[in-house]
Amino acid sequence: MAFDRAKITVQAGNGGNGIVSFRREKFVPYGGPNGGDGGRGGSIYVVGDPSVSTLAPFARRRVFKAASGGNGRGQNKHGAKGPDVRISLPLGTIVRDEQGEVLADVLAAGQELMVARGGRGGLGNSHFATATNQVPRVAQKGEPGESRVLYLELKLIADVGVIGFPNAGKSTLLAMATKATPKIADYPFTTLVPNLGVVVLDHDAFVLADIPGLIEGAHLGKGLGHDFLRHIERTKVLIHVIDGREPDPRAAYEKVNEELALFEPPLDDKPQLVAVNKADLAEVHDRLPAILTSLGGLPWPVFSLSAATGEGVPQLLRRAHAELQTVRAREAATALPPAETVLRPVPVGGLVAVTREGQGWRVRSPRLERLVVMTDLDNEDAVRLLLRHLVRAGLPRAVQRAGAAAGDLVRVGELALRWQGPRAPLVVEREAR
């Protein structure tokens, strides 16, 4: 698992079981049902947390489970709700499901999304009392909690990104401009994880990111290309650092920009500031006029500096801040007002489909499958109640329309029924369970 990608499994808690219980009190000879409901299982949320910077913690823990709800008790005492689990994610994390659909783009501190819902608690027998059945011996089991696999992808949120070939001096510039302490050494790919720092100028500040070095072919995934190019997507301004010792600084500039242009989406249209680094070295200082001449004609301003000594760094940062303000103003002027969010209930009733399965038929309906799961199939009273629910939901008509013949097996979740015809009662096929 890379530092900016992770795969985790989340399992919400099951609902607690409702129970069958009756009043047993002195001088109350005909006590009614008083079975309590089960508690809902704990749900799982993802939460934006500014104190978390990478997805590295998920290398050690990849499965998250919430506790189940408590079972109901007598005297109409309900089970406790299972505690929720909250997973802290760094800002800039995209959460996808197994089908690749984006569930959330975590951009703000405290932003919260439920990714697995806890199961409902089962109803106690006090809910099933009627005028004709005053001593119901039926209670529901708890509903299983949702389980799913999530794919996390981190795209750092930074105002200004520092790019360039390995060993151009990007980490040194970050350390000089901020209080960040990135690893600095004289070998390629010293930086394996993007580093962030805050640049404070007068009464304003912006976030500066040191993006690890790119190589030719990075857009094809060579080196560490794809892992790092995605972090440039959300930056607004780029500082393109060129090692002054490069034999051909113009060629180095063009190769990096070519990788930005070939990435999807293209990144070369972002405003850039070109910085020729290591001007404190004699070999660079002597040929600096020739380097600046070779970079003449670029659409971006060119600076010479020494990240090691700080020479020229303040001027570069002030220009970066000015470019950033321009971009922010342009985005604010063209931003569309947020669309009004309309929340609609998800339909949970009705039959979804009746399809062939082997020699029988399969009924697919979230609502009816949930009823089966929450029914004690060993309790005859509970099964009779379930069959009445299936009839009211229109199961006989749907199975008839699908073309089922007398004697066919019809399955709803774990329940197997022997189809006898549209007017005949549904018969549970015990052997098929």
C-alpha positions in Angstrom: 0.0 0.0 0.0 1.3 3.4 -1.0 1.2 6.4 1.4 -1.6 8.0 -0.6 -3.7 5.0 -1.4 -5.4 2.5 0.9 -8.0 -0.3 0.8 -10.0 -0.8 4.0 -13.0 -2.9 5.0 -15.7 -1.5 7.2 -18.3 -3.5 9.1 -21.2 -1.8 10.9 -22.6 -3.4 14.0 -25.6 -5.7 13.9 -28.9 -4.7 15.5 -29.7 -6.3 18.9 -32.5 -8.9 19.1 -35.9 -8.1 20.4 -37.2 -10.6 23.0 -40.3 -12.4 23.9 -41.3 -11.5 27.5 -44.5 -11.2 29.5 -45.4 -9.3 32.7 -44.9 -11.6 35.8 -46.1 -9.5 38.7 -48.0 -10.3 41.8 -51.8 -9.7 41.6 -51.5 -9.3 37.7 -52.8 -12.7 36.5 -53.0 -11.7 32.9 -49.9 -9.8 32.3 -49.4 -8.7 28.7 -46.2 -8.7 26.5 -43.4 -6.5 27.6 -40.5 -7.6 25.5 -38.1 -4.7 24.7 -36.5 -3.8 21.4 -32.9 -4.4 20.4 -30.6 -1.4 20.0 -29.3 -0.3 16.7 -25.8 -1.4 15.8 -23.0 1.2 15.6 -22.4 2.9 12.3 -19.1 3.8 10.7 -18.2 7.3 9.5 -15.2 8.9 7.8 -14.2 12.3 9.1 -11.9 15.0 7.8 -9.1 15.5 10.3 -6.4 18.2 9.7 -4.1 16.5 12.2 -3.7 13.5 9.9 -1.4 14.0 6.9 -1.2 10.7 5.1 -2.9 7.3 4.7 0.1 5.5 6.3 -1.9 4.5 9.4 -4.0 2.2 7.2 -1.0 0.0 6.5 -1.3 -1.3 10.1 -5.1 -1.3 10.4 -7.3 -2.2 7.5 -10.5 -3.5 9.1 -12.9 -1.4 11.1 -15.8 -2.9 13.0 -18.5 -1.2 15.0 -20.1 -2.9 18.0 -23.5 -4.5 17.8 -26.6 -3.1 19.6 -27.7 -4.7 22.9 -30.6 -7.1 23.1 -33.9 -6.1 24.5 -35.0 -7.2 27.9 -38.2 -7.6 29.8 -40.3 -4.8 31.3 -40.0 -3.0 27.9 -36.3 -2.3 28.4 -34.6 -1.6 25.1 -31.1 -2.6 24.3 -28.3 0.0 24.1 -27.2 1.4 20.8 -23.8 0.2 19.6 -21.2 3.1 19.7 -20.4 4.5 16.3 -16.9 4.3 14.8 -15.3 7.4 13.2 -12.3 7.0 10.9 -10.0 10.1 10.6 -8.9 10.9 7.1 -6.5 13.6 5.9 -8.1 16.5 4.1 -8.1 15.8 0.3 -9.0 12.1 0.6 -11.4 10.7 -2.0 -13.5 7.7 -0.8 -14.7 5.2 -3.4 -16.7 2.0 -3.2 -15.9 -1.3 -5.0 -17.6 -0.1 -8.2 -15.4 3.0 -8.3 -18.2 5.4 -7.4 -17.1 8.4 -5.4 -18.8 8.4 -2.1 -17.1 11.4 -0.6 -14.4 14.0 -1.3 -13.2 15.0 2.2 -12.1 18.6 1.9 -13.1 20.3 5.2 -12.2 19.7 8.8 -15.0 17.9 10.5 -16.7 16.8 7.3 -18.4 13.6 8.1 -20.0 10.8 6.0 -21.6 7.6 7.0 -20.1 4.7 5.0 -21.7 1.8 6.7 -25.0 1.9 8.5 -25.6 0.0 11.7 -28.4 -2.6 11.6 -31.8 -1.8 13.1 -32.7 -3.4 16.4 -35.4 -6.1 16.3 -38.8 -5.4 17.8 -39.8 -7.1 21.0 -43.1 -9.0 21.3 -44.9 -6.0 22.7 -45.2 -4.7 19.1 -47.0 -7.7 17.9 -50.0 -7.7 20.3 -53.4 -7.5 18.6 -57.0 -7.8 19.6 -56.9 -11.4 18.4 -53.4 -12.3 19.6 -52.8 -10.8 23.0 -50.0 -13.1 23.9 -47.6 -12.9 20.9 -44.6 -15.2 21.1 -42.9 -13.4 18.2 -39.9 -11.1 18.3 -37.6 -9.9 15.6 -33.9 -10.6 15.3 -31.5 -7.7 14.8 -30.7 -6.5 11.3 -27.1 -7.2 10.1 -25.0 -4.1 9.8 -23.7 -3.0 6.4 -20.3 -4.2 5.2 -18.3 -2.8 2.3 -14.8 -2.4 1.0 -13.6 1.2 0.5 -10.8 2.6 -1.6 -9.1 5.7 -0.3 -7.0 8.1 -2.5 -5.3 11.1 -1.1 -4.8 14.3 -3.2 -3.0 16.8 -1.0 -4.6 20.2 -0.7 -1.9 22.9 -1.1 -2.0 26.4 -2.5 1.5 26.3 -4.0 3.3 23.2 -5.2 7.1 22.9 -5.7 8.0 20.7 -8.7 11.1 19.7 -10.6 13.5 16.9 -11.2 15.0 14.9 -8.3 17.7 16.8 -6.3 16.7 20.2 -7.7 16.5 21.5 -4.1 12.7 21.4 -3.6 12.9 20.2 0.0 15.6 22.7 0.8 13.3 25.5 -0.5 10.4 24.2 1.6 12.6 24.1 4.7 13.9 27.6 4.1 10.4 29.1 3.4 8.5 27.3 6.2 9.1 25.6 9.5 8.7 22.2 7.9 11.6 19.7 8.4 11.7 17.5 5.3 14.4 14.9 4.8 17.2 16.4 2.7 20.1 14.4 1.2 22.2 14.4 -2.0 20.6 11.4 -3.8 17.5 11.0 -6.0 14.1 10.5 -4.5 15.1 11.5 -1.0 11.5 12.7 -0.7 9.1 9.8 -0.9 6.1 11.5 0.7 4.9 15.1 -0.2 5.7 17.5 2.6 3.6 20.5 3.6 4.6 23.7 5.2 2.9 27.1 5.9 4.5 30.3 4.5 3.6 33.4 6.5 3.8 36.7 4.7 2.7 39.9 6.5 -0.9 39.2 7.6 -1.5 36.3 5.2 -0.3 32.7 4.8 -0.5 29.9 2.3 0.3 26.2 2.2 3.4 25.2 0.3 3.9 21.5 -0.8 7.1 19.8 -1.8 6.1 17.4 -4.5 8.7 14.5 -4.9 10.8 14.7 -8.0 9.5 13.7 -11.4 11.3 11.9 -14.1 10.8 11.5 -17.9 7.8 9.1 -18.4 6.2 10.0 -15.1 2.8 10.3 -16.8 3.1 6.6 -17.7 3.7 5.7 -14.1 7.5 5.4 -14.4 9.4 6.0 -11.3 6.9 7.4 -8.8 5.1 9.4 -11.4 1.4 8.7 -11.0 1.7 8.6 -7.2 2.9 12.2 -7.2 1.4 13.9 -10.2 -2.1 13.6 -8.7 -1.0 15.8 -5.8 -0.4 18.7 -8.2 -4.0 18.6 -9.3 -5.3 20.7 -6.4 -2.5 23.3 -6.2 -3.2 26.7 -7.7 0.3 27.9 -8.4 3.5 25.9 -9.2 7.1 26.8 -8.4 9.2 25.0 -10.9 12.7 24.5 -9.4 15.6 23.9 -11.8 19.0 22.8 -10.6 21.5 25.4 -11.8 24.0 22.6 -12.5 21.8 21.1 -15.2 23.8 21.0 -18.5 20.7 22.2 -20.3 18.3 24.0 -18.0 15.8 24.8 -20.8 15.6 21.0 -21.7 15.0 20.2 -18.0 12.2 22.7 -17.8 10.5 21.4 -21.0 10.7 17.7 -19.9 9.0 18.4 -16.6 6.3 20.5 -18.3 5.8 17.8 -20.9 5.0 15.3 -18.1 2.5 17.8 -16.7 0.9 18.2 -20.1 0.6 14.4 -20.7 -1.0 13.7 -17.4 -4.8 13.4 -17.3 -6.1 16.0 -16.6 -3.3 18.3 -18.1 -1.5 20.2 -15.4 0.7 22.5 -17.5 -1.9 25.2 -17.6 -1.4 26.1 -14.0 0.5 29.4 -13.3 4.2 28.8 -12.8 7.2 30.6 -11.3 10.5 29.3 -12.6 13.3 29.2 -10.0 17.0 28.5 -11.0 18.4 27.1 -7.7 21.9 26.8 -6.2 23.1 30.2 -7.3 25.4 30.2 -4.3 27.7 27.6 -6.0 30.5 29.1 -8.0 29.8 26.9 -11.1 26.2 28.1 -11.2 27.0 31.7 -10.3 29.5 32.0 -13.2 27.0 30.7 -15.8 23.9 32.3 -14.4 23.6 34.9 -17.2 23.7 32.2 -19.8 21.1 30.1 -17.9 18.7 33.1 -17.7 19.3 33.8 -21.4 18.4 30.2 -22.2 15.2 30.5 -20.3 14.2 33.7 -22.0 10.9 33.8 -23.7 9.1 31.6 -21.2 5.5 32.6 -20.4 6.4 32.6 -16.7 8.7 34.9 -14.6 12.2 33.4 -13.9 14.0 33.9 -10.6 17.5 32.9 -9.5 18.0 31.9 -5.9 19.8 29.8 -3.4 17.4 27.7 -1.3 20.4 26.8 1.0 21.3 30.4 1.9 17.9 32.0 1.4 19.2 34.4 -1.3 16.3 35.3 -3.6 13.7 33.2 -1.6 11.6 36.1 -0.2 11.2 37.7 -3.6 10.0 34.3 -5.0 7.5 33.7 -2.2 6.0 37.2 -2.5 5.5 36.7 -6.2 4.0 33.3 -5.5 1.6 34.9 -3.0 0.6 37.6 -5.6 -0.1 34.9 -8.2 -2.1 33.0 -5.7 -4.2 36.0 -4.9 -4.9 36.5 -8.6 -6.0 32.9 -9.0 -8.2 33.1 -5.9 -9.9 36.3 -7.1 -10.5 34.7 -10.6 -12.0 31.6 -9.1 -14.2 33.6 -6.7 -15.5 35.7 -9.7 -16.4 32.6 -11.8 -17.6 30.4 -9.0 -21.2 29.2 -9.3 -23.5 29.4 -6.3 -23.8 26.1 -4.5 -26.6 24.0 -5.8 -29.5 23.4 -3.4 -29.3 19.9 -2.1 -32.6 18.0 -2.4 -32.8 14.9 -0.2 -35.3 12.3 -1.3 -36.1 9.1 0.6 -34.7 5.9 -0.9 -37.6 3.6 -1.9 -37.4 0.4 0.2 -40.7 -1.2 -0.5 -42.0 -3.4 -3.3 -40.5 -6.2 -5.3 -37.4 -5.5 -7.3 -37.1 -8.6 -9.5 -38.0 -12.2 -9.8 -35.5 -14.2 -11.8 -34.6 -17.7 -12.6 -32.0 -19.4 -10.3 -31.2 -23.0 -11.0 -34.4 -25.0 -11.1 -36.3 -22.4 -9.1 -36.7 -18.6 -8.7 -35.0 -15.8 -6.7 -37.0 -12.8 -5.4 -34.8 -9.7 -4.9 -36.2 -7.0 -2.7 -34.2 -5.2 -0.1 -37.2 -4.7 2.1 -38.4 -8.4 2.0 -34.8 -9.7 2.3 -34.4 -7.6 5.4 -37.7 -9.0 6.9 -36.4 -12.6 6.3 -33.1 -11.8 8.0 -34.9 -10.4 11.0 -37.2 -13.3 11.4 -36.5 -16.3 13.6 -37.2 -19.1 11.0 -37.3 -21.7 13.8 -40.3 -19.9 15.4 -43.5 -21.0 13.7 -45.5 -17.9 14.8 -42.8 -15.7 13.4 -42.7 -17.5 10.1 -46.5 -17.3 9.8 -46.3 -13.5 10.4 -43.5 -13.3 7.8 -45.6 -15.1 5.2 -48.5 -12.7 5.7 -46.0 -9.8 5.1 -44.9 -11.5 1.8 -48.4 -11.9 0.6 -49.3 -8.2 1.4 -46.1 -7.1 -0.5 -47.4 -8.8 -3.6 -45.0 -11.7 -3.8 -47.6 -14.2 -5.2 -48.6 -11.9 -8.1 -44.9 -11.2 -8.9 -44.0 -14.9 -8.9 -47.0 -15.7 -11.1 -46.1 -13.0 -13.6 -42.5 -14.4 -13.8 -44.0 -17.7 -14.9 -43.5 -20.0 -11.9 -45.2 -23.4 -12.1 -46.7 -25.3 -9.2 -44.1 -27.1 -7.3 -41.2 -24.6 -8.1 -38.9 -23.4 -5.3 -39.0 -19.7 -4.7 -36.2 -18.1 -2.5 -36.3 -14.9 -0.6 -32.9 -14.4 1.1 -32.4 -17.6 3.2 -36.1 -18.5 3.1 -37.1 -21.2 0.6 -40.8 -21.6 -0.3 -42.6 -24.2 -2.3 -44.9 -22.4 -4.8 -48.3 -24.0 -5.0 -50.1 -21.4 -7.1 -51.3 -17.8 -6.8 -54.3 -18.7 -4.6 -52.6 -21.4 -2.5 -50.8 -20.6 0.8 -47.1 -20.2 0.7 -45.4 -23.3 2.1 -41.9 -23.2 3.7 -39.5 -25.7 2.3 -37.5 -26.7 5.4 -35.2 -29.1 3.6 -33.9 -26.3 1.3 -32.6 -24.1 4.1 
